[in-house]
Amino acid sequence: MPEISRFYGIIIAMYWQEHGVPHFHAKYGAQRASFSISDLRLLGGTLPPRVTALVLEWAFRHRDELMRDWELAQAKKPLQPILPLE
């Protein structure tokens, strides 16, 4: 799992082999969810409400960087780290 950010116990990742709508994955403990980049919509999975709010706050701040990493992933190139939520 190519990790692009980590904060408050949340791991944000993207996968090179995925297609479809540009999205990223968030993992918190044993729970996982995926979110679209364009509208930050929950695509699948579940996270605690507070964790979801933190992920969305982070993603809103870094949407351009997320899209850049999506494009890199589609080209099978190394992803760039994104600053964590502070």
Phi, psi and omega in degrees: 000109178292105181282132178246343176198159178209129178201142178049036180080006180259133177250129178252132184215163170225154180245138181291329187275359184273150180231193178086206182298136177302128184206170176223166181245144174237136179234135178220107186061233180269358183265145181222151176208157175237148184227141174287149180279320187296315183238007178054037179274140174291121181266331181182160179086182180216147173223157174302148183307318180295321179293317177302316179298319178295317179299315181293321177299313179298312184296323178299320180288335189237027184300319179296319179292324176297317179294321176301314179295324177300315180296321176297317180298319180295331178271004181059039178251159180300139179278154180262135176297150177240136182305144179284169173286133180247000000 
